[in-house]
Amino acid sequence: VPGPTPLDMARAFRSVRADPLSFLVKVREQHGDTVSFPVPGAPALLVTDPLDVKRVLQTSARTWSKETVQYAALARVTGPGLLASAEPSWIEHRRVAAPAFHHERLAAVGDQVRAAARDSIEERLRDVPDGAVVDVAALTHTIGLDAVGRALFSADLSGQAQDLLAATSSSADIVVRLGRSILPTAEWAPSRTNLRLRSARRRLDRGAAEIIAQRRERHRRTGTSGHGDDLLGLMLDSGMDDRGIRDELVTMVIAGHETVAAALAWTLMLLAEHPGEQDRVRTELSAHPGAVSLVGHREQLPWTRAVVDEALRLYPPAWAVSRRAREPDVLAGREVPAGTLAIISPWLVHRRADLWPDPLAFRPERFTDGPVRAGYLPFGQGPRLCIGREFALGEMVVVLAELLRDHRLETPPGWTRPAPQAHAAVHPRGGMPLVVRRGAA
Ligand code: HEM
Protein backbone atom coordinates (compact mmCIF):
# COMPACT_ATOMS: atom_id res chain seq x y z
CA VAL A 1 0.00 0.00 0.00
CA PRO A 2 1.48 3.38 -0.95
CA GLY A 3 2.31 5.95 1.68
CA PRO A 4 4.92 8.29 3.08
CA THR A 5 8.36 6.85 3.91
CA PRO A 6 9.89 7.11 7.40
CA LEU A 7 12.02 9.96 6.04
CA ASP A 8 8.91 11.78 4.75
CA MET A 9 7.34 11.37 8.17
CA ALA A 10 10.45 12.65 9.95
CA ARG A 11 10.48 15.70 7.66
CA ALA A 12 6.75 16.30 8.19
CA PHE A 13 6.94 15.79 11.96
CA ARG A 14 6.42 19.43 12.93
CA SER A 15 3.74 20.14 10.37
CA VAL A 16 1.82 16.99 11.33
CA ARG A 17 1.67 18.23 14.91
CA ALA A 18 0.83 21.80 13.99
CA ASP A 19 -1.74 21.06 11.29
CA PRO A 20 -2.76 17.41 10.97
CA LEU A 21 -5.68 18.24 8.68
CA SER A 22 -3.49 19.71 5.92
CA PHE A 23 -1.12 16.77 6.34
CA LEU A 24 -3.95 14.27 5.85
CA VAL A 25 -5.25 16.12 2.80
CA LYS A 26 -1.75 16.12 1.33
CA VAL A 27 -1.00 12.42 1.88
CA ARG A 28 -4.34 11.46 0.36
CA GLU A 29 -3.65 13.63 -2.69
CA GLN A 30 -0.20 12.10 -3.05
CA HIS A 31 -0.93 8.45 -2.31
CA GLY A 32 -4.60 7.78 -3.06
CA ASP A 33 -7.62 6.32 -1.25
CA THR A 34 -5.69 4.06 1.12
CA VAL A 35 -2.48 5.32 2.63
CA SER A 36 -0.07 3.30 4.73
CA PHE A 37 1.94 4.98 7.49
CA PRO A 38 5.38 3.60 8.33
CA VAL A 39 5.00 2.41 11.92
CA PRO A 40 6.67 -0.63 13.49
CA GLY A 41 4.48 -3.71 13.90
CA ALA A 42 1.01 -4.02 12.37
CA PRO A 43 0.04 -1.69 9.49
CA ALA A 44 -1.51 1.73 10.09
CA LEU A 45 -3.85 2.66 7.25
CA LEU A 46 -5.64 5.86 6.41
CA VAL A 47 -8.92 4.70 4.87
CA THR A 48 -11.03 7.05 2.72
CA ASP A 49 -12.96 4.80 0.34
CA PRO A 50 -16.61 4.80 1.54
CA LEU A 51 -16.86 1.01 1.13
CA ASP A 52 -13.81 0.46 3.34
CA VAL A 53 -15.11 3.01 5.82
CA LYS A 54 -18.38 1.09 5.95
CA ARG A 55 -16.55 -2.19 6.38
CA VAL A 56 -14.58 -0.94 9.38
CA LEU A 57 -17.38 0.95 11.10
CA GLN A 58 -20.41 -1.14 10.17
CA THR A 59 -19.95 -4.46 8.44
CA SER A 60 -17.05 -5.81 10.49
CA ALA A 61 -17.59 -3.66 13.54
CA ARG A 62 -16.98 -6.66 15.83
CA THR A 63 -13.56 -7.15 14.25
CA TRP A 64 -12.66 -3.46 14.54
CA SER A 65 -12.42 -2.23 18.12
CA LYS A 66 -11.58 1.06 19.80
CA GLU A 67 -8.29 -0.27 21.23
CA THR A 68 -6.32 2.66 19.84
CA VAL A 69 -4.06 5.41 21.18
CA GLN A 70 -6.81 7.95 20.44
CA TYR A 71 -9.35 6.28 22.73
CA ALA A 72 -6.80 5.18 25.33
CA ALA A 73 -5.82 8.85 25.67
CA LEU A 74 -9.45 9.90 26.01
CA ALA A 75 -10.07 7.17 28.59
CA ARG A 76 -7.48 8.79 30.84
CA VAL A 77 -9.97 11.63 31.27
CA THR A 78 -13.33 9.94 30.83
CA GLY A 79 -12.51 6.48 32.14
CA PRO A 80 -14.27 3.70 30.23
CA GLY A 81 -17.22 5.97 29.37
CA LEU A 82 -19.41 5.39 26.30
CA LEU A 83 -17.15 7.15 23.83
CA ALA A 84 -13.79 5.74 24.90
CA SER A 85 -14.74 2.23 25.97
CA ALA A 86 -13.23 -0.52 23.81
CA GLU A 87 -15.09 -3.25 25.71
CA PRO A 88 -18.15 -5.07 24.41
CA SER A 89 -19.72 -4.17 27.77
CA TRP A 90 -20.04 -0.61 26.41
CA ILE A 91 -23.44 -1.76 25.08
CA GLU A 92 -24.82 -2.02 28.64
CA HIS A 93 -24.08 1.64 29.29
CA ARG A 94 -25.47 2.55 25.89
CA ARG A 95 -28.75 0.80 26.79
CA VAL A 96 -29.01 2.77 30.03
CA ALA A 97 -28.28 6.08 28.29
CA ALA A 98 -30.35 5.56 25.13
CA PRO A 99 -33.79 6.66 26.46
CA ALA A 100 -32.30 10.08 27.33
CA PHE A 101 -31.81 10.60 23.58
CA HIS A 102 -35.09 9.14 22.34
CA HIS A 103 -37.45 11.20 20.25
CA GLU A 104 -40.02 11.80 23.04
CA ARG A 105 -37.41 12.80 25.57
CA LEU A 106 -35.74 15.21 23.13
CA ALA A 107 -39.13 16.72 22.34
CA ALA A 108 -39.56 17.30 26.08
CA VAL A 109 -36.22 19.07 26.64
CA GLY A 110 -36.60 21.59 23.82
CA ASP A 111 -37.50 24.29 26.37
CA GLN A 112 -34.25 23.75 28.26
CA VAL A 113 -32.12 23.99 25.11
CA ARG A 114 -33.99 27.08 23.92
CA ALA A 115 -33.50 28.68 27.33
CA ALA A 116 -29.77 27.84 27.25
CA ALA A 117 -29.48 29.51 23.84
CA ARG A 118 -31.58 32.54 24.78
CA ASP A 119 -29.82 33.19 28.09
CA SER A 120 -26.33 33.05 26.57
CA ILE A 121 -27.31 35.20 23.58
CA GLU A 122 -28.90 37.76 25.89
CA GLU A 123 -25.95 37.77 28.28
CA ARG A 124 -23.23 37.98 25.62
CA LEU A 125 -24.89 40.39 23.21
CA ARG A 126 -26.86 42.66 25.56
CA ASP A 127 -24.13 45.24 26.04
CA VAL A 128 -22.49 44.88 22.64
CA PRO A 129 -23.08 47.86 20.30
CA ASP A 130 -25.02 47.15 17.11
CA GLY A 131 -22.63 46.16 14.32
CA ALA A 132 -19.74 45.27 16.65
CA VAL A 133 -17.43 42.35 15.97
CA VAL A 134 -18.17 39.47 18.34
CA ASP A 135 -16.36 36.17 18.83
CA VAL A 136 -19.32 33.89 18.16
CA ALA A 137 -17.22 30.81 19.00
CA ALA A 138 -17.16 31.97 22.65
CA LEU A 139 -20.93 32.32 22.52
CA THR A 140 -21.50 28.85 21.06
CA HIS A 141 -19.18 27.35 23.69
CA THR A 142 -21.28 28.71 26.53
CA ILE A 143 -24.48 27.54 24.88
CA GLY A 144 -23.03 24.07 24.22
CA LEU A 145 -22.12 23.46 27.84
CA ASP A 146 -25.29 24.94 29.24
CA ALA A 147 -27.49 22.89 26.90
CA VAL A 148 -25.83 19.59 27.89
CA GLY A 149 -26.14 20.47 31.58
CA ARG A 150 -29.78 21.43 31.44
CA ALA A 151 -31.02 18.77 29.02
CA LEU A 152 -29.09 15.71 30.21
CA PHE A 153 -28.52 16.39 33.89
CA SER A 154 -31.26 18.96 34.61
CA ALA A 155 -28.41 20.89 36.20
CA ASP A 156 -27.73 24.55 35.89
CA LEU A 157 -24.05 24.40 35.10
CA SER A 158 -23.71 28.16 35.05
CA GLY A 159 -22.37 28.27 38.62
CA GLN A 160 -19.78 25.64 37.83
CA ALA A 161 -19.53 26.62 34.18
CA GLN A 162 -16.27 28.47 34.23
CA ASP A 163 -14.48 25.74 36.12
CA LEU A 164 -15.99 22.91 34.12
CA LEU A 165 -15.29 24.70 30.85
CA ALA A 166 -11.68 25.30 31.79
CA ALA A 167 -11.30 21.72 33.00
CA THR A 168 -12.88 20.16 29.92
CA SER A 169 -10.96 22.29 27.49
CA SER A 170 -7.66 21.68 29.24
CA SER A 171 -8.39 17.96 29.41
CA ALA A 172 -9.29 17.98 25.72
CA ASP A 173 -5.96 19.66 25.10
CA ILE A 174 -4.13 16.98 27.06
CA VAL A 175 -6.06 14.20 25.34
CA VAL A 176 -4.95 15.61 22.01
CA ARG A 177 -1.32 15.71 23.16
CA LEU A 178 -1.45 12.18 24.49
CA GLY A 179 -3.17 10.95 21.33
CA ARG A 180 -0.45 12.40 19.17
CA SER A 181 2.55 11.28 21.17
CA ILE A 182 4.43 8.42 19.60
CA LEU A 183 5.49 6.71 22.82
CA PRO A 184 2.90 5.95 25.45
CA THR A 185 3.56 8.15 28.49
CA ALA A 186 3.75 6.36 31.83
CA GLU A 187 0.75 7.51 33.83
CA TRP A 188 2.71 7.80 37.06
CA ALA A 189 5.57 9.92 35.62
CA PRO A 190 5.60 13.49 37.01
CA SER A 191 5.63 14.98 33.50
CA ARG A 192 3.95 18.33 32.80
CA THR A 193 1.21 16.64 30.79
CA ASN A 194 0.52 14.12 33.55
CA LEU A 195 0.39 16.82 36.21
CA ARG A 196 -2.01 18.93 34.15
CA LEU A 197 -4.09 15.87 33.46
CA ARG A 198 -4.32 15.03 37.15
CA SER A 199 -5.38 18.54 38.04
CA ALA A 200 -7.99 18.67 35.25
CA ARG A 201 -9.29 15.29 36.33
CA ARG A 202 -9.65 16.45 39.93
CA ARG A 203 -11.73 19.42 38.79
CA LEU A 204 -13.90 17.23 36.57
CA ASP A 205 -14.36 14.79 39.46
CA ARG A 206 -15.39 17.62 41.77
CA GLY A 207 -17.89 19.03 39.25
CA ALA A 208 -19.39 15.60 38.60
CA ALA A 209 -19.59 14.72 42.32
CA GLU A 210 -21.39 17.98 43.01
CA ILE A 211 -23.98 17.34 40.30
CA ILE A 212 -24.60 13.77 41.53
CA ALA A 213 -24.85 14.88 45.18
CA GLN A 214 -27.35 17.64 44.30
CA ARG A 215 -29.57 15.12 42.54
CA ARG A 216 -29.43 12.61 45.40
CA GLU A 217 -30.31 15.37 47.83
CA ARG A 218 -33.27 16.49 45.69
CA HIS A 219 -34.49 12.91 45.47
CA ARG A 220 -34.27 12.49 49.24
CA ARG A 221 -36.14 15.75 49.83
CA THR A 222 -38.95 15.16 47.35
CA GLY A 223 -39.33 11.44 48.04
CA THR A 224 -40.21 10.64 44.41
CA SER A 225 -39.98 7.00 43.30
CA GLY A 226 -37.28 7.52 40.66
CA HIS A 227 -34.44 9.98 40.17
CA GLY A 228 -35.95 11.44 36.97
CA ASP A 229 -35.98 10.62 33.27
CA ASP A 230 -32.99 12.68 32.17
CA LEU A 231 -29.67 10.91 31.64
CA LEU A 232 -28.53 11.43 35.22
CA GLY A 233 -31.79 10.05 36.60
CA LEU A 234 -31.62 7.02 34.31
CA MET A 235 -28.10 6.24 35.44
CA LEU A 236 -28.91 6.62 39.15
CA ASP A 237 -32.00 4.43 38.79
CA SER A 238 -30.04 1.78 36.89
CA GLY A 239 -27.88 1.13 39.93
CA MET A 240 -24.71 2.24 38.13
CA ASP A 241 -22.02 3.13 40.69
CA ASP A 242 -20.81 6.70 41.19
CA ARG A 243 -17.58 6.03 39.31
CA GLY A 244 -19.51 4.84 36.23
CA ILE A 245 -21.89 7.81 36.43
CA ARG A 246 -18.94 10.19 36.73
CA ASP A 247 -17.36 8.66 33.62
CA GLU A 248 -20.53 9.09 31.56
CA LEU A 249 -21.11 12.57 32.88
CA VAL A 250 -17.60 13.68 31.92
CA THR A 251 -17.94 11.86 28.57
CA MET A 252 -21.15 13.70 27.72
CA VAL A 253 -19.75 17.08 28.73
CA ILE A 254 -16.62 16.53 26.62
CA ALA A 255 -18.31 14.83 23.65
CA GLY A 256 -21.40 16.98 23.72
CA HIS A 257 -20.30 20.57 24.01
CA GLU A 258 -17.07 21.16 22.08
CA THR A 259 -18.40 19.38 19.02
CA VAL A 260 -21.67 21.30 18.86
CA ALA A 261 -19.96 24.58 19.74
CA ALA A 262 -17.39 24.20 16.95
CA ALA A 263 -20.00 23.07 14.42
CA LEU A 264 -22.17 26.07 15.23
CA ALA A 265 -19.28 28.51 14.95
CA TRP A 266 -18.49 27.22 11.44
CA THR A 267 -22.18 27.28 10.48
CA LEU A 268 -22.47 30.92 11.54
CA MET A 269 -19.34 31.75 9.54
CA LEU A 270 -20.73 30.09 6.40
CA LEU A 271 -24.01 31.99 6.79
CA ALA A 272 -22.18 35.29 7.33
CA GLU A 273 -20.28 34.63 4.10
CA HIS A 274 -23.49 33.72 2.24
CA PRO A 275 -26.13 36.40 3.00
CA GLY A 276 -28.62 34.90 0.52
CA GLU A 277 -28.54 31.55 2.32
CA GLN A 278 -28.79 33.34 5.66
CA ASP A 279 -31.86 35.30 4.52
CA ARG A 280 -33.46 32.05 3.43
CA VAL A 281 -33.06 30.72 6.99
CA ARG A 282 -34.85 33.81 8.30
CA THR A 283 -37.61 33.53 5.72
CA GLU A 284 -38.18 29.96 6.81
CA LEU A 285 -38.18 30.99 10.47
CA SER A 286 -40.72 33.75 9.91
CA ALA A 287 -43.08 31.16 8.40
CA HIS A 288 -42.74 29.25 11.72
CA PRO A 289 -42.96 31.90 14.41
CA GLY A 290 -43.51 29.35 17.20
CA ALA A 291 -40.84 27.67 19.30
CA VAL A 292 -38.51 25.41 17.32
CA SER A 293 -38.43 21.84 18.59
CA LEU A 294 -35.37 19.62 18.96
CA VAL A 295 -37.12 17.06 16.76
CA GLY A 296 -39.09 17.23 13.53
CA HIS A 297 -37.18 20.20 12.11
CA ARG A 298 -36.30 18.38 8.88
CA GLU A 299 -39.98 18.73 7.95
CA GLN A 300 -40.59 22.14 9.57
CA LEU A 301 -37.39 23.92 8.65
CA PRO A 302 -35.86 21.91 5.80
CA TRP A 303 -33.57 24.70 4.61
CA THR A 304 -32.16 25.43 8.07
CA ARG A 305 -31.56 21.73 8.60
CA ALA A 306 -29.84 21.50 5.19
CA VAL A 307 -27.56 24.39 6.21
CA VAL A 308 -26.60 22.45 9.34
CA ASP A 309 -25.98 19.24 7.36
CA GLU A 310 -23.82 21.05 4.81
CA ALA A 311 -21.83 22.86 7.52
CA LEU A 312 -21.15 19.49 9.16
CA ARG A 313 -19.95 18.17 5.82
CA LEU A 314 -17.49 21.01 5.31
CA TYR A 315 -16.38 21.25 8.94
CA PRO A 316 -16.99 17.89 10.63
CA PRO A 317 -15.90 18.52 14.25
CA ALA A 318 -14.87 14.87 14.74
CA TRP A 319 -12.13 14.98 12.14
CA ALA A 320 -10.71 11.47 12.70
CA VAL A 321 -11.77 8.24 14.37
CA SER A 322 -9.68 5.12 14.74
CA ARG A 323 -10.14 1.37 15.07
CA ARG A 324 -7.86 -1.64 15.63
CA ALA A 325 -8.43 -5.03 13.94
CA ARG A 326 -8.94 -7.84 16.47
CA GLU A 327 -8.57 -10.41 13.68
CA PRO A 328 -7.51 -10.41 10.01
CA ASP A 329 -9.87 -8.63 7.62
CA VAL A 330 -9.93 -7.33 4.06
CA LEU A 331 -9.48 -3.64 3.23
CA ALA A 332 -8.98 -2.06 -0.19
CA GLY A 333 -9.04 -5.56 -1.67
CA ARG A 334 -6.10 -6.76 0.45
CA GLU A 335 -5.94 -8.93 3.52
CA VAL A 336 -4.82 -6.97 6.55
CA PRO A 337 -3.52 -8.69 9.72
CA ALA A 338 -4.90 -8.56 13.23
CA GLY A 339 -3.58 -5.47 14.98
CA THR A 340 -4.00 -3.23 11.90
CA LEU A 341 -4.87 0.35 12.80
CA ALA A 342 -7.51 2.02 10.60
CA ILE A 343 -7.75 5.80 10.66
CA ILE A 344 -10.95 7.23 9.20
CA SER A 345 -11.23 10.94 8.64
CA PRO A 346 -14.69 12.39 7.93
CA TRP A 347 -12.81 15.56 6.96
CA LEU A 348 -11.22 13.70 4.01
CA VAL A 349 -14.24 11.62 3.02
CA HIS A 350 -16.41 14.76 2.94
CA ARG A 351 -13.96 16.40 0.55
CA ARG A 352 -13.91 13.67 -2.08
CA ALA A 353 -14.75 15.30 -5.40
CA ASP A 354 -16.19 12.02 -6.74
CA LEU A 355 -18.81 11.99 -3.96
CA TRP A 356 -19.31 15.73 -3.53
CA PRO A 357 -18.96 17.73 -6.76
CA ASP A 358 -17.15 21.03 -6.11
CA PRO A 359 -16.47 19.77 -2.59
CA LEU A 360 -15.26 23.01 -1.02
CA ALA A 361 -18.36 24.99 -2.04
CA PHE A 362 -21.08 25.67 0.57
CA ARG A 363 -24.25 24.32 -1.02
CA PRO A 364 -27.03 23.35 1.39
CA GLU A 365 -29.09 22.23 -1.66
CA ARG A 366 -27.09 19.02 -1.55
CA PHE A 367 -29.19 18.04 1.45
CA THR A 368 -32.65 19.42 0.66
CA ASP A 369 -33.72 16.18 -1.02
CA GLY A 370 -33.64 14.28 2.24
CA PRO A 371 -31.29 12.05 4.14
CA VAL A 372 -27.92 11.39 2.66
CA ARG A 373 -25.99 8.49 1.29
CA ALA A 374 -22.61 6.95 1.70
CA GLY A 375 -19.66 9.24 2.16
CA TYR A 376 -21.29 11.37 4.86
CA LEU A 377 -20.31 10.56 8.41
CA PRO A 378 -20.08 13.57 10.72
CA PHE A 379 -21.49 11.39 13.49
CA GLY A 380 -19.70 8.17 12.56
CA GLN A 381 -21.50 5.02 11.38
CA GLY A 382 -22.58 1.63 12.67
CA PRO A 383 -23.01 0.51 16.28
CA ARG A 384 -20.77 3.25 17.67
CA LEU A 385 -22.73 5.99 15.88
CA CYS A 386 -22.93 9.14 17.98
CA ILE A 387 -25.61 8.72 20.62
CA GLY A 388 -26.03 12.51 20.72
CA ARG A 389 -26.69 12.89 16.97
CA GLU A 390 -30.36 13.93 17.13
CA PHE A 391 -29.72 16.08 20.17
CA ALA A 392 -26.83 17.87 18.45
CA LEU A 393 -28.73 18.45 15.20
CA GLY A 394 -31.76 19.71 17.11
CA GLU A 395 -29.62 21.97 19.27
CA MET A 396 -27.93 23.46 16.22
CA VAL A 397 -31.26 24.24 14.55
CA VAL A 398 -32.64 25.73 17.78
CA VAL A 399 -29.58 27.96 18.29
CA LEU A 400 -29.72 29.19 14.68
CA ALA A 401 -33.39 30.00 15.15
CA GLU A 402 -32.84 31.83 18.43
CA LEU A 403 -29.95 33.88 17.06
CA LEU A 404 -31.01 34.61 13.49
CA ARG A 405 -34.62 35.55 14.19
CA ASP A 406 -33.44 38.97 15.31
CA HIS A 407 -29.76 39.23 14.45
CA ARG A 408 -27.87 39.35 11.19
CA LEU A 409 -24.32 38.16 10.78
CA GLU A 410 -21.71 39.57 8.43
CA THR A 411 -18.03 39.04 7.87
CA PRO A 412 -15.81 41.89 9.14
CA PRO A 413 -13.88 44.04 6.63
CA GLY A 414 -10.72 42.36 5.28
CA TRP A 415 -12.18 38.96 6.14
CA THR A 416 -10.17 35.78 5.96
CA ARG A 417 -11.50 32.52 7.35
CA PRO A 418 -9.95 31.41 10.65
CA ALA A 419 -7.76 28.36 10.13
CA PRO A 420 -9.37 25.09 11.15
CA GLN A 421 -7.50 23.68 14.14
CA ALA A 422 -7.72 19.95 14.67
CA HIS A 423 -8.11 19.83 18.40
CA ALA A 424 -10.48 17.43 20.18
CA ALA A 425 -12.94 18.94 17.66
CA VAL A 426 -12.02 21.02 14.61
CA HIS A 427 -12.40 24.53 15.90
CA PRO A 428 -11.56 27.94 14.46
CA ARG A 429 -8.07 28.97 15.50
CA GLY A 430 -8.30 32.25 17.42
CA GLY A 431 -12.13 32.22 17.58
CA MET A 432 -14.76 33.30 15.06
CA PRO A 433 -15.02 37.11 14.89
CA LEU A 434 -18.21 38.12 13.05
CA VAL A 435 -20.17 41.38 12.79
CA VAL A 436 -23.46 41.06 14.65
CA ARG A 437 -26.30 43.41 13.69
CA ARG A 438 -29.60 43.66 15.52
CA GLY A 439 -32.84 43.28 13.62
CA ALA A 440 -33.72 40.80 10.94
CA ALA A 441 -34.04 43.22 8.03
C1 HEM B 1 -19.78 9.24 19.30
C2 HEM B 1 -19.47 13.17 16.47
C3 HEM B 1 -22.41 15.58 19.50
C4 HEM B 1 -21.96 11.99 22.69
C5 HEM B 1 -19.50 10.09 18.24
C6 HEM B 1 -18.80 9.70 17.04
C7 HEM B 1 -18.70 10.78 16.26
C8 HEM B 1 -19.35 11.88 16.95
C9 HEM B 1 -18.02 10.87 14.90
C10 HEM B 1 -18.29 8.28 16.71
C11 HEM B 1 -16.88 8.07 17.16
C12 HEM B 1 -16.31 6.76 16.65
O1 HEM B 1 -16.97 6.03 15.95
O2 HEM B 1 -15.14 6.48 16.95
C13 HEM B 1 -20.24 14.15 17.05
C14 HEM B 1 -20.49 15.45 16.47
C15 HEM B 1 -21.33 16.12 17.31
C16 HEM B 1 -21.59 15.25 18.43
C17 HEM B 1 -19.92 15.93 15.15
C18 HEM B 1 -21.91 17.49 17.20
C19 HEM B 1 -22.04 18.19 16.11
C20 HEM B 1 -22.59 14.79 20.60
C21 HEM B 1 -23.42 15.12 21.73
C22 HEM B 1 -23.27 14.12 22.64
C23 HEM B 1 -22.36 13.14 22.08
C24 HEM B 1 -24.29 16.37 21.83
C25 HEM B 1 -23.90 13.94 24.00
C26 HEM B 1 -24.49 14.85 24.67
C27 HEM B 1 -21.31 10.95 22.04
C28 HEM B 1 -21.06 9.66 22.65
C29 HEM B 1 -20.46 8.85 21.67
C30 HEM B 1 -20.34 9.67 20.48
C31 HEM B 1 -21.39 9.26 24.10
C32 HEM B 1 -20.05 7.40 21.82
C33 HEM B 1 -21.23 6.52 21.46
C34 HEM B 1 -20.95 5.02 21.54
O3 HEM B 1 -19.84 4.60 21.19
O4 HEM B 1 -21.85 4.30 21.93
N1 HEM B 1 -19.84 11.42 18.16
N2 HEM B 1 -20.90 14.08 18.24
N3 HEM B 1 -21.97 13.58 20.84
N4 HEM B 1 -20.87 10.93 20.74
FE1 HEM B 1 -20.98 12.45 19.46
Boltz pocket constraint, residues with backbone or C-beta under 6 A from the ligand:
constraints:
  - pocket:
      binder: B
      contacts: [[A, 82], [A, 83], [A, 84], [A, 90], [A, 94], [A, 148], [A, 152], [A, 251], [A, 252], [A, 255], [A, 256], [A, 257], [A, 259], [A, 260], [A, 263], [A, 316], [A, 317], [A, 318], [A, 321], [A, 322], [A, 377], [A, 378], [A, 379], [A, 380], [A, 381], [A, 383], [A, 384], [A, 385], [A, 386], [A, 387], [A, 388], [A, 389], [A, 391], [A, 392]]
      max_distance: 6.0
